[in-house]
Amino acid sequence: MTAERFEHVPVLVQPVLDAFAALPARTGLLIDCTLGGGGHSALLLEAHPQLRLVGLDQDPSARAAAAERLAPFGDRAVVVATNFADYRPSESAVAVLADLGVSSPQLDGAARGFSFRADGPLDMRMNTERGETAAELIERLGETELADLIYANGEERLSRRIARKIKQHLAENGPFSGTAALAYLVAGCYPPPARRGRIHPATRTFQALRIAVNDELGALDRLLLQAPDWLESGGLLAVISFHSLEDRRVKTAFVSDDRLQRVTRKPLIASEAEAEANPRSRSAKLRVAQRR
């Protein structure tokens, strides 16, 4: 995927800009933990001319797109190839932002295997240069382990039936031909009326596998533990989550961490206009906390 094709509309732009307008110090370092195409970062650098950026991303395609988008900012913006859970800053930051969503090019590109709407290989890795693919994961896990994973990461009530059918297919037919075949099998685990709902029956299973392949919840837990120490006093930590498993972790961390004080009591969500213009913003929730 080329940088030119990596086009992603950032979510909750105005709430993010409004939150960062309250920065006590308008000069210093901003760490964007999930740089993507650089959308949020570019807008924040424009709004705060004294800010410098370190943008983190493990996806080579995203980094290429971000580097192009951030080129006008010169040496104010540095792009780093890493997962945010592995990052250690060399200086304190005035703000840390993490948008936990999967970018549109990752979801829409069949070659990445994130989506069942376009057939592709069962990959799902954010970093395609390392790690276990979704196909390898479902092959390795036993039926009970797979069912537990689908239930825990996808909150899928039919996880036992789905895991049994997946393992049965692998035993009888070998590996799935791609994402469409897996989605078809999962949909078949639902009664016919439930297959025609607004949400595709395979959504939760695909979410569960993607989270496991990329250790998304483990990485988020490590970020929430480490990020407050990256901030100078008064610095802001802002996290955009997209499902309840993430949001509960963020809320709990912001409430229980003595290093932080909540700025937002309730999560900020998309306006009606944004939700209509960008459907992927509908599930986004922004929470903000400040370093004591």
C-alpha positions in Angstrom: 0.0 0.0 0.0 1.5 3.3 -1.0 1.4 6.5 1.0 -0.9 8.1 -1.6 -3.5 5.4 -1.0 -3.4 5.7 2.8 -6.2 8.1 3.2 -7.8 8.2 6.7 -10.2 10.8 8.2 -9.3 11.3 11.8 -12.2 11.1 14.3 -13.3 13.6 17.0 -11.1 16.3 15.6 -12.8 19.2 17.3 -13.0 17.6 20.7 -9.3 16.8 20.4 -8.4 20.4 19.4 -10.6 21.7 22.2 -9.0 19.5 24.8 -5.5 20.4 23.7 -6.3 24.1 23.6 -6.3 23.9 27.4 -2.6 22.9 27.5 -0.9 24.9 30.3 2.3 25.0 28.2 1.9 25.6 24.5 5.5 24.7 23.8 7.2 21.3 24.2 6.8 17.7 23.0 3.6 16.0 21.8 3.8 12.2 21.5 1.2 10.7 19.1 1.2 7.1 20.0 -0.8 5.9 17.0 0.3 8.2 14.2 -1.7 6.6 11.4 -1.8 8.9 8.4 -0.8 11.9 10.7 -4.2 13.5 10.7 -4.5 14.5 14.3 -0.8 15.4 14.5 -0.9 17.7 11.6 -3.9 19.6 13.0 -2.3 19.9 16.4 1.0 21.1 15.0 -0.9 23.7 13.0 -2.9 24.8 16.0 0.2 25.0 18.3 3.2 26.3 16.4 5.5 25.8 19.3 4.8 22.1 19.7 7.2 19.4 18.4 6.0 15.9 17.6 7.2 12.4 17.9 4.8 10.1 16.1 4.8 6.4 16.7 3.4 3.7 14.4 4.3 0.1 13.7 2.6 0.0 10.2 5.1 0.9 7.4 2.3 2.1 5.2 1.0 4.5 7.8 4.5 5.8 8.5 5.1 6.6 4.8 1.7 8.4 4.6 2.4 10.3 7.8 5.9 11.4 6.8 4.5 12.8 3.6 1.6 14.7 5.4 4.0 16.0 8.1 6.8 17.1 5.7 5.7 20.8 5.8 6.5 20.9 9.5 10.2 20.0 8.9 12.2 19.0 11.9 9.2 19.7 14.2 7.9 16.3 13.4 9.8 13.0 13.8 8.2 9.6 12.8 9.4 6.5 14.8 8.8 2.9 13.8 7.6 1.2 17.0 4.6 0.0 18.9 3.8 2.5 21.6 4.0 -0.2 24.3 7.7 -0.5 23.5 8.5 3.3 23.4 10.6 5.2 25.9 10.8 9.0 25.4 14.1 10.8 25.8 12.4 13.9 27.3 9.1 14.8 29.1 6.1 15.6 27.0 3.4 18.2 27.4 0.8 15.9 25.8 0.3 12.3 24.8 -2.4 11.2 22.3 -3.5 7.7 21.5 -6.2 6.9 18.9 -6.8 3.2 19.3 -8.8 2.7 16.2 -7.8 0.8 13.1 -7.3 3.2 10.2 -9.6 3.1 7.2 -6.9 1.9 4.8 -6.1 -1.0 7.1 -9.8 -2.0 7.4 -10.6 -1.5 3.7 -7.5 -3.0 2.2 -8.2 -6.7 1.4 -4.5 -7.6 1.6 -4.3 -6.8 5.3 -7.1 -9.3 6.3 -8.8 -7.0 8.8 -12.1 -6.9 7.0 -14.6 -9.5 5.9 -16.2 -7.1 3.4 -13.3 -7.7 0.9 -11.8 -11.1 0.7 -8.1 -11.3 1.7 -5.6 -13.4 3.6 -6.3 -14.1 7.3 -3.4 -11.9 8.5 -4.6 -8.9 10.7 -1.2 -7.9 11.8 -0.6 -4.1 12.2 3.1 -4.8 11.6 3.2 -7.2 8.7 6.9 -7.7 9.2 6.6 -9.7 12.4 4.4 -11.8 14.6 1.7 -14.5 14.2 -1.1 -14.1 11.7 -4.7 -14.7 12.5 -4.6 -17.9 10.4 -1.7 -19.2 12.4 -3.4 -18.2 15.7 -6.6 -20.2 15.0 -4.5 -23.1 13.8 -2.4 -23.1 17.0 -5.1 -22.7 19.6 -7.3 -25.5 20.9 -11.1 -25.2 20.7 -11.5 -24.1 24.3 -8.7 -21.6 24.1 -10.1 -20.2 20.9 -13.7 -19.9 22.3 -12.3 -18.2 25.4 -10.4 -15.7 23.2 -13.4 -14.9 21.0 -15.6 -14.4 24.1 -13.1 -12.3 26.0 -11.9 -10.0 23.1 -15.1 -9.9 21.2 -17.8 -10.3 23.8 -19.3 -12.9 21.4 -22.1 -14.9 23.1 -21.8 -17.7 20.5 -18.1 -18.1 21.0 -18.3 -21.8 21.8 -20.2 -22.7 18.7 -18.0 -20.5 16.5 -14.8 -22.0 17.9 -16.1 -25.5 17.4 -17.0 -24.8 13.8 -13.7 -23.2 13.1 -11.7 -26.1 14.4 -14.0 -28.5 12.6 -13.4 -26.7 9.3 -9.6 -26.8 9.8 -9.7 -30.5 10.6 -11.8 -31.4 7.6 -10.8 -28.8 5.0 -7.5 -27.3 6.1 -6.8 -23.6 6.3 -9.4 -21.0 5.4 -9.1 -19.6 1.9 -9.4 -16.1 3.3 -11.4 -13.7 5.3 -14.6 -14.2 3.3 -14.6 -17.9 4.1 -14.2 -17.4 7.8 -16.9 -14.7 7.8 -19.3 -17.0 6.0 -18.6 -19.8 8.6 -19.2 -17.4 11.5 -22.4 -16.1 10.0 -23.6 -19.6 9.6 -23.4 -20.0 13.4 -26.2 -17.5 13.8 -29.9 -18.1 13.2 -31.0 -16.7 9.8 -32.9 -13.6 11.2 -29.7 -12.5 13.1 -27.6 -12.6 9.9 -29.5 -9.6 8.5 -28.8 -7.1 11.3 -27.0 -3.8 11.0 -23.8 -5.4 12.4 -22.4 -8.3 10.5 -22.3 -11.5 12.5 -18.6 -11.9 12.1 -17.7 -8.5 13.5 -17.1 -9.6 17.1 -15.0 -12.6 16.0 -12.9 -10.6 13.7 -12.4 -8.0 16.4 -11.4 -10.7 18.9 -8.8 -12.2 16.5 -7.4 -8.8 15.6 -7.0 -7.8 19.2 -5.2 -11.1 20.0 -2.9 -11.0 16.9 -1.7 -7.5 17.9 -1.9 -7.8 21.7 -3.9 -4.6 21.6 -5.3 -4.8 25.2 -1.9 -5.8 26.6 -0.3 -2.9 24.7 -3.0 -0.5 26.0 -2.5 -1.7 29.6 1.3 -1.0 29.3 0.6 2.5 27.8 -1.8 3.4 30.6 0.8 2.4 33.1 3.8 4.2 31.4 2.3 7.3 29.8 1.7 9.3 33.0 5.5 9.2 33.6 6.1 10.5 30.1 4.3 13.7 31.0 5.5 16.8 32.7 3.3 18.3 35.5 0.1 19.6 33.9 0.6 17.6 30.7 -2.4 16.0 29.0 -3.1 12.3 28.3 -5.8 11.8 25.7 -7.1 8.4 24.5 -9.7 7.7 21.8 -11.2 4.2 22.2 -13.7 2.4 20.0 -15.2 -0.4 22.0 -16.1 -1.1 25.6 -13.0 -3.3 26.4 -10.7 -0.4 25.7 -12.9 2.3 27.2 -13.3 0.5 30.5 -9.5 0.2 30.8 -9.0 3.9 30.1 -11.7 5.0 32.5 -10.4 2.7 35.3 -6.9 4.0 34.8 -7.9 7.6 34.8 -10.0 7.2 37.9 -7.5 5.0 39.9 -4.1 6.4 39.0 -2.9 8.9 41.6 -0.6 10.5 39.0 -3.6 11.6 37.0 -6.6 13.9 37.4 -9.6 13.5 35.1 -10.4 16.4 32.7 -13.4 14.7 31.2 -15.8 13.0 33.6 -17.7 11.5 30.7 -16.2 10.5 27.3 -16.5 13.0 24.5 -18.3 11.6 21.4 -18.9 12.6 17.8 -21.4 15.3 17.0 -24.4 14.3 14.9 -22.8 16.0 11.9 -19.5 14.1 12.3 -21.2 10.8 12.9 -23.2 11.2 9.7 -20.2 12.3 7.6 -17.9 9.7 9.0 -19.7 6.6 10.3 -16.5 5.2 11.9 -16.6 8.1 14.4 -19.9 6.8 15.9 -18.3 4.4 18.3 -15.3 6.7 19.2 -14.9 7.9 22.8 -12.3 10.5 23.9 -11.2 10.6 27.5 -8.7 13.2 28.8 -6.6 13.3 32.0 -4.0 15.7 33.3 -0.7 14.9 35.1 -0.8 16.1 38.6 
